[in-house]
Amino acid sequence: MALVMGVDSSTQSCKVVIVDTDTGTIVREGRASHPDGTSVDPDAWWTALQSAIAAAGGMDDVAAWSIGGQQHGMVALDAQGRVIRDALLWNDTRSAGAAADLIAEFGADELAMRTGLVPVASFTITKLRWLRDHEPENAALVAAVALPHDWLMWRLRGYGPDNPALDELVTDRSDASGTGYWDPATGGYDRELLVAALGHDAILPRVLGPDEWVPDGAGRRMGGGAGDNAGAALGLGAQPGDVVVSIGTSGTVFAVSEERTIDPTGTVAGFADCTGRFLPLVATLNAARVLDAIAGLLGVDHEELSRLALAAESGADGLSLVPYFEGERTPNLPDATASLTGMTLASTTRENLARAAVEGMLSGLAAGLEALRGLEVPLERVLLIGGVAQSEAVRAIAPLVFALPVEIPEPGEYVALGAARQAAAVLGL
């Protein structure tokens, strides 16, 4: 029996699973929380990782490991391997102006062609430009730039301020593809864009191939890791033709594709996956919160909201909810608000309102499917994940709205499981 370790270092917490490669069974697991906020000291992630590994019974019997993690976060290191400032996370929006500046300088078409992305505040390149413009003294100190999972793997291999081997930083193509300065066509970094953002060149993590590994200094193999969505796709076993719809506070719609995508509108981010394929992705702002809002309005829990929705007919007797409670990213309507239309004395019932909420939320996600279809991404099956996927109403209505077969995998730590699967692959298993 060979054991491998998979890690999911997300925005909220660190999850560790120890998996038996013979059976795929999780034999031990651990968890630790991360601090709230959009700007976080990476040492908090390092502390949580160590705590979660300890809670999972340690690594002494582990043969290989890998880390999946939140994408886009900027970890800026000086020449001594020290973190220069708190990391700006994907959900920190202070760099929105920097994104607009980069688009003005290079053009959306050019950036989409070179990197698969049109900059928004989420991406690392915009955070580096913000650092250059707002904290030039910190920007001048930057010797290397890492992403959260890159930095954690570096630390767990024994590097850091006491052993500052910056050239030992490694990453994978899925996380590199979310920086805004990596070229999916060549598999290399676009140094001109990096310099345009930061103001000077810097060490960037070496990009490991799908089954490539490096030693961790303790006799174990370490895979290249993954961005969280790519890790989830791997953990789910998603293949070309599959599209994963993840319903959390916000929503993500991402497909496994053999071909890269280029979308100058920026609706579809042309990410890579961690297997050598691509992972075009659409994000929506309004997902589970839509159901939260209507359940609160009706004074019911989610189980009762589901029952009410299934008691109504498809189409909710003409009642329609446009679910842009917090503006929307897909379509790009940041100042939009939600609206309820089709109200008549007959249609305005609790049942119809519940149905309209579910249909409206799913229709927002279906816009992501249409964006992928518009780029000729093959879509044959939906894998529906996230807590809301357990709703009976969502399970019943999703195939009608998506017009595709829908499968609901069992709830699981799919990012960590994907990392464990990658770790098994570097062992040849």
C-alpha positions as CSV (number, residue, x, y, z in Angstrom):
1,M,0.0,0.0,0.0
2,A,1.3,3.4,-1.0
3,L,-0.1,6.5,0.7
4,V,-0.1,10.0,-0.9
5,M,-1.1,13.4,0.5
6,G,-3.3,15.9,-1.3
7,V,-3.9,19.4,0.0
8,D,-6.5,22.1,-0.7
9,S,-5.3,25.5,0.5
10,S,-8.3,27.6,-0.2
11,T,-9.3,31.1,0.7
12,Q,-11.1,29.9,3.8
13,S,-9.1,26.9,5.1
14,C,-6.5,24.2,4.5
15,K,-7.8,20.6,4.0
16,V,-5.4,17.6,3.9
17,V,-6.3,14.1,2.8
18,I,-4.1,11.0,3.0
19,V,-5.2,8.5,0.4
20,D,-4.5,4.8,-0.2
21,T,-3.5,4.6,-3.8
22,D,-4.6,1.0,-4.1
23,T,-8.2,1.7,-3.2
24,G,-8.5,5.5,-3.6
25,T,-9.9,5.6,0.0
26,I,-9.2,8.5,2.3
27,V,-7.5,7.0,5.3
28,R,-6.8,10.1,7.3
29,E,-7.6,13.8,7.0
30,G,-7.1,17.1,8.7
31,R,-8.3,20.7,8.5
32,A,-7.3,24.2,9.8
33,S,-8.9,27.6,9.2
34,H,-7.4,30.6,7.4
35,P,-8.0,34.2,8.5
36,D,-10.7,36.3,6.8
37,G,-9.8,39.1,4.5
38,T,-8.6,39.9,1.0
39,S,-5.0,40.7,2.1
40,V,-3.4,38.0,4.2
41,D,0.0,37.2,5.7
42,P,1.1,34.0,3.9
43,D,2.6,32.8,7.2
44,A,-1.0,32.1,8.3
45,W,-1.3,29.6,5.4
46,W,2.0,28.0,6.4
47,T,0.8,27.6,10.0
48,A,-2.6,26.2,8.9
49,L,-0.9,23.7,6.6
50,Q,1.3,22.4,9.3
51,S,-1.7,22.1,11.7
52,A,-3.8,20.3,9.1
53,I,-0.9,17.9,8.3
54,A,-0.5,17.2,12.0
55,A,-4.3,16.6,12.4
56,A,-4.1,14.2,9.5
57,G,-1.5,12.1,11.3
58,G,1.6,13.5,9.7
59,M,3.6,12.7,6.5
60,D,6.0,10.0,7.8
61,D,4.4,7.2,5.8
62,V,3.5,9.3,2.7
63,A,5.4,8.6,-0.6
64,A,4.3,11.6,-2.6
65,W,2.3,14.8,-2.2
66,S,0.9,17.8,-4.0
67,I,-0.9,21.0,-3.1
68,G,-3.9,22.6,-4.9
69,G,-4.8,26.1,-3.9
70,Q,-6.5,29.4,-4.4
71,Q,-5.4,31.1,-7.6
72,H,-4.0,34.5,-8.5
73,G,-2.8,35.6,-5.0
74,M,0.4,37.6,-5.1
75,V,3.2,36.4,-2.8
76,A,6.1,38.9,-3.3
77,L,9.5,37.7,-2.0
78,D,12.7,39.6,-1.5
79,A,16.2,38.3,-2.3
80,Q,16.4,36.6,1.2
81,G,13.2,34.7,0.6
82,R,11.2,36.9,3.0
83,V,7.5,37.9,2.3
84,I,7.6,41.6,1.5
85,R,3.9,42.4,2.3
86,D,0.6,40.7,2.9
87,A,-0.5,38.7,-0.1
88,L,-3.3,40.3,-2.2
89,L,-5.8,37.6,-2.8
90,W,-8.0,36.9,-5.9
91,N,-11.0,38.6,-4.2
92,D,-9.0,41.9,-3.5
93,T,-10.4,44.5,-5.9
94,R,-8.0,47.4,-5.3
95,S,-6.2,46.6,-8.5
96,A,-9.2,47.2,-10.8
97,G,-7.7,50.5,-12.0
98,A,-4.4,48.6,-12.8
99,A,-6.3,46.2,-14.9
100,A,-7.8,49.0,-16.9
101,D,-4.4,50.6,-17.3
102,L,-2.9,47.3,-18.7
103,I,-5.7,46.9,-21.2
104,A,-5.3,50.5,-22.3
105,E,-1.5,49.9,-22.9
106,F,-1.7,46.6,-24.7
107,G,-5.3,46.1,-25.9
108,A,-7.7,43.4,-24.9
109,D,-7.3,41.4,-28.1
110,E,-3.5,41.4,-27.7
111,L,-3.6,40.3,-24.1
112,A,-6.1,37.6,-24.8
113,M,-4.0,36.3,-27.6
114,R,-0.8,36.3,-25.5
115,T,-2.1,35.0,-22.2
116,G,-5.7,33.7,-22.7
117,L,-6.9,36.4,-20.3
118,V,-8.1,39.9,-20.3
119,P,-7.0,41.5,-17.0
120,V,-9.5,42.0,-14.2
121,A,-8.7,42.8,-10.6
122,S,-8.5,39.0,-9.7
123,F,-5.4,38.3,-11.7
124,T,-1.8,38.5,-10.4
125,I,-0.6,40.8,-13.1
126,T,-2.9,43.6,-11.9
127,K,-1.8,43.2,-8.3
128,L,1.8,43.6,-9.4
129,R,0.9,46.8,-11.3
130,W,-0.9,48.1,-8.2
131,L,2.2,47.3,-6.1
132,R,4.4,49.2,-8.5
133,D,2.1,52.2,-8.6
134,H,1.1,52.4,-4.9
135,E,4.0,50.8,-3.0
136,P,7.0,51.5,-5.2
137,E,9.4,50.9,-2.3
138,N,8.0,47.4,-1.8
139,A,7.9,46.7,-5.6
140,A,11.6,47.6,-5.8
141,L,12.4,44.8,-3.3
142,V,10.6,42.1,-5.2
143,A,13.1,39.4,-6.3
144,A,10.6,36.6,-6.9
145,V,6.8,36.3,-7.4
146,A,4.9,33.2,-6.3
147,L,1.3,32.1,-6.1
148,P,-0.1,30.7,-2.8
149,H,0.3,27.1,-3.7
150,D,3.8,27.7,-5.2
151,W,5.0,29.3,-1.9
152,L,3.5,26.6,0.3
153,M,5.2,23.8,-1.7
154,W,8.5,25.7,-1.5
155,R,8.1,26.0,2.3
156,L,7.1,22.4,2.8
157,R,10.2,21.3,0.8
158,G,12.4,23.1,3.4
159,Y,12.9,26.5,1.7
160,G,12.2,30.0,3.1
161,P,14.1,32.8,4.8
162,D,16.5,30.3,6.4
163,N,17.1,28.6,3.1
164,P,16.2,31.2,0.4
165,A,16.7,29.2,-2.8
166,L,14.4,31.2,-5.0
167,D,15.3,29.1,-8.0
168,E,13.6,26.1,-6.3
169,L,10.2,27.7,-6.6
170,V,8.0,25.6,-8.9
171,T,4.4,25.7,-10.0
172,D,2.1,24.0,-12.6
173,R,0.6,25.2,-15.8
174,S,-3.0,25.6,-14.4
175,D,-1.9,28.1,-11.7
176,A,0.6,29.8,-14.0
177,S,-2.2,30.4,-16.5
178,G,-4.1,32.6,-14.0
179,T,-1.3,35.1,-13.6
180,G,-1.8,37.1,-16.7
181,Y,1.9,36.8,-17.7
182,W,2.1,33.2,-18.9
183,D,1.6,32.1,-22.5
184,P,-0.5,29.0,-23.1
185,A,0.8,28.7,-26.6
186,T,4.5,28.4,-25.7
187,G,4.1,27.2,-22.0
188,G,6.5,30.0,-21.1
189,Y,6.3,33.3,-19.2
190,D,5.7,36.6,-21.1
191,R,8.5,38.6,-19.5
192,E,7.4,41.9,-21.3
193,L,4.1,41.8,-19.5
194,L,5.7,41.0,-16.2
195,V,8.0,44.0,-16.5
196,A,5.1,46.2,-17.6
197,A,3.3,45.2,-14.4
198,L,6.1,45.1,-11.8
199,G,8.5,47.6,-13.3
200,H,11.4,45.1,-13.5
201,D,12.0,41.4,-14.1
202,A,11.9,38.8,-11.3
203,I,12.3,35.1,-10.6
204,L,9.2,33.2,-11.4
205,P,8.4,29.5,-10.5
206,R,9.5,26.9,-12.9
207,V,6.4,25.3,-14.5
208,L,6.4,21.5,-14.0
209,G,4.8,19.3,-16.6
210,P,1.7,17.2,-15.7
211,D,3.6,14.2,-14.4
212,E,6.8,15.9,-13.5
213,W,8.0,15.9,-9.9
214,V,10.8,17.3,-7.7
215,P,12.2,15.8,-4.5
216,D,11.1,17.3,-1.2
217,G,14.3,16.7,0.8
218,A,12.7,13.9,2.8
219,G,12.7,11.1,0.2
220,R,9.3,11.9,-1.1
221,R,8.1,13.1,-4.6
222,M,6.2,16.4,-5.0
223,G,4.0,17.0,-8.0
224,G,3.5,20.5,-9.5
225,G,0.2,21.1,-7.7
226,A,-2.8,22.9,-9.3
227,G,-5.0,25.9,-9.1
228,D,-8.2,25.1,-7.3
229,N,-10.5,24.6,-10.3
230,A,-8.0,22.5,-12.1
231,G,-7.5,20.4,-9.0
232,A,-11.3,19.9,-8.7
233,A,-11.5,18.8,-12.3
234,L,-8.8,16.3,-11.7
235,G,-10.4,15.1,-8.5
236,L,-13.7,14.7,-10.3
237,G,-12.1,12.8,-13.2
238,A,-13.5,15.3,-15.7
239,Q,-12.8,14.7,-19.3
240,P,-13.2,16.6,-22.6
241,G,-16.9,17.2,-23.1
242,D,-17.5,17.6,-19.3
243,V,-18.4,21.0,-17.9
244,V,-18.2,21.5,-14.1
245,V,-20.8,23.9,-12.6
246,S,-19.8,24.8,-9.1
247,I,-22.4,26.6,-7.0
248,G,-21.0,28.4,-4.0
249,T,-21.4,32.0,-2.9
250,S,-20.4,32.8,-6.4
251,G,-20.6,30.4,-9.4
252,T,-18.0,28.9,-11.7
253,V,-18.5,27.1,-15.0
254,F,-15.4,25.4,-16.4
255,A,-14.9,22.8,-19.1
256,V,-12.1,20.4,-20.0
257,S,-11.0,21.1,-23.5
258,E,-8.2,19.8,-25.8
259,E,-7.9,23.3,-27.4
260,R,-7.1,26.7,-25.8
261,T,-9.7,29.4,-26.0
262,I,-9.2,33.1,-26.8
263,D,-12.0,35.5,-25.8
264,P,-11.1,39.2,-26.2
265,T,-14.3,40.1,-24.3
266,G,-12.8,38.6,-21.2
267,T,-16.0,36.6,-20.4
268,V,-14.2,33.3,-20.7
269,A,-10.8,33.0,-19.0
270,G,-8.5,30.8,-21.1
271,F,-7.0,28.8,-18.2
272,A,-4.9,25.6,-18.6
273,D,-5.5,22.5,-16.6
274,C,-3.0,20.4,-14.8
275,T,-3.0,17.4,-17.3
276,G,-1.8,19.2,-20.5
277,R,-5.3,20.2,-21.6
278,F,-7.2,23.5,-21.1
279,L,-9.8,24.7,-18.6
280,P,-11.9,27.6,-20.1
281,L,-13.8,29.2,-17.2
282,V,-16.6,31.6,-16.6
283,A,-17.3,33.1,-13.2
284,T,-20.6,34.5,-12.0
285,L,-21.2,36.6,-8.9
286,N,-24.7,35.5,-8.0
287,A,-25.2,31.8,-7.1
288,A,-26.1,30.4,-3.8
289,R,-26.8,33.9,-2.4
290,V,-29.8,34.1,-4.7
291,L,-31.5,31.2,-2.9
292,D,-30.3,32.6,0.5
293,A,-32.0,35.9,-0.3
294,I,-35.4,34.4,-1.4
295,A,-35.4,31.9,1.4
296,G,-34.9,34.7,3.9
297,L,-37.7,36.7,2.2
298,L,-40.1,33.8,2.5
299,G,-39.0,33.0,6.0
300,V,-38.1,29.4,5.2
301,D,-35.0,27.2,5.2
302,H,-33.5,25.7,2.1
303,E,-35.3,22.4,2.4
304,E,-38.6,24.2,2.4
305,L,-37.6,26.5,-0.4
306,S,-36.8,23.4,-2.5
307,R,-40.2,21.9,-1.6
308,L,-42.0,25.1,-2.6
309,A,-40.1,25.4,-5.9
310,L,-41.0,21.8,-6.9
311,A,-44.6,22.5,-6.1
312,A,-44.7,25.1,-8.9
313,E,-44.8,24.5,-12.6
314,S,-41.8,25.0,-14.9
315,G,-41.6,28.7,-15.8
316,A,-43.3,29.7,-12.5
317,D,-46.4,30.8,-14.3
318,G,-44.5,33.7,-15.9
319,L,-42.8,34.9,-12.8
320,S,-39.1,35.6,-13.6
321,L,-36.2,36.6,-11.4
322,V,-33.2,38.2,-12.9
323,P,-30.7,37.4,-10.2
324,Y,-28.1,40.2,-10.3
325,F,-28.3,41.0,-6.6
326,E,-24.6,42.0,-6.5
327,G,-24.2,43.2,-10.0
328,E,-22.8,40.6,-12.4
329,R,-19.6,39.5,-14.0
330,T,-21.2,37.3,-16.7
331,P,-22.6,39.2,-18.4
332,N,-20.4,42.1,-17.4
333,L,-23.0,44.3,-15.6
334,P,-21.2,45.4,-12.4
335,D,-23.9,48.0,-11.5
336,A,-26.9,45.8,-12.3
337,T,-29.6,44.9,-9.7
338,A,-32.0,42.1,-9.4
339,S,-35.5,42.3,-10.8
340,L,-38.7,40.3,-10.5
341,T,-41.1,40.5,-13.5
342,G,-44.3,38.8,-14.6
343,M,-46.1,39.5,-11.4
344,T,-49.9,38.9,-11.6
345,L,-52.4,38.0,-9.0
346,A,-52.2,34.4,-10.2
347,S,-48.4,34.1,-10.5
348,T,-47.4,35.9,-7.3
349,T,-47.3,32.9,-5.0
350,R,-44.7,31.6,-2.6
351,E,-44.3,28.5,-4.8
352,N,-43.7,30.5,-7.9
353,L,-41.3,32.8,-6.2
354,A,-39.2,29.9,-5.0
355,R,-39.3,28.4,-8.5
356,A,-38.3,31.6,-10.1
357,A,-35.3,31.9,-7.7
358,V,-34.0,28.5,-8.6
359,E,-34.6,29.0,-12.3
360,G,-33.1,32.5,-12.2
361,M,-29.9,31.3,-10.4
362,L,-29.5,28.4,-12.8
363,S,-30.1,30.7,-15.8
364,G,-27.3,32.9,-14.6
365,L,-25.0,29.9,-14.7
366,A,-26.4,28.8,-18.1
367,A,-25.1,32.1,-19.4
368,G,-21.6,30.7,-18.7
369,L,-22.5,27.6,-20.6
370,E,-23.6,29.7,-23.6
371,A,-20.3,31.7,-23.4
372,L,-18.3,28.4,-23.7
373,R,-20.5,27.2,-26.5
374,G,-19.9,30.4,-28.3
375,L,-16.2,29.5,-28.3
376,E,-17.0,26.0,-29.6
377,V,-16.0,24.3,-26.4
378,P,-17.5,20.8,-26.5
379,L,-20.2,20.4,-23.8
380,E,-21.8,17.0,-23.4
381,R,-22.3,16.5,-19.6
382,V,-22.6,18.8,-16.6
383,L,-21.0,17.8,-13.3
384,L,-22.9,19.8,-10.7
385,I,-21.0,20.4,-7.4
386,G,-21.2,22.7,-4.4
387,G,-23.5,22.7,-1.4
388,V,-26.5,23.9,-3.4
389,A,-26.2,20.8,-5.6
390,Q,-27.8,18.8,-2.8
391,S,-31.0,20.7,-3.2
392,E,-33.8,18.5,-4.7
393,A,-35.2,21.4,-6.6
394,V,-31.8,22.3,-8.1
395,R,-31.2,18.7,-9.1
396,A,-34.6,18.5,-10.8
397,I,-34.5,21.9,-12.5
398,A,-30.9,22.1,-13.6
399,P,-31.2,19.6,-16.6
400,L,-34.2,21.7,-17.9
401,V,-32.3,25.0,-17.7
402,F,-28.9,23.7,-18.9
403,A,-30.4,21.5,-21.7
404,L,-27.6,18.9,-20.9
405,P,-27.5,15.7,-18.9
406,V,-26.6,16.6,-15.3
407,E,-24.7,14.3,-12.9
408,I,-24.3,15.1,-9.2
409,P,-21.1,13.6,-7.7
410,E,-21.1,12.7,-4.1
411,P,-19.9,15.7,-1.9
412,G,-16.2,15.6,-1.4
413,E,-12.9,17.5,-1.1
414,Y,-12.3,17.4,-4.8
415,V,-9.4,19.9,-4.9
416,A,-7.5,17.9,-2.3
417,L,-8.4,14.6,-4.0
418,G,-7.2,16.0,-7.3
419,A,-3.9,16.9,-5.7
420,A,-3.7,13.3,-4.2
421,R,-4.4,11.9,-7.7
422,Q,-1.6,14.0,-9.1
423,A,0.7,12.7,-6.3
424,A,-0.2,9.1,-7.2
425,A,0.6,9.9,-10.9
426,V,4.1,11.0,-10.1
427,L,4.6,7.6,-8.4
428,G,3.5,6.0,-11.7
429,L,0.3,4.8,-10.0
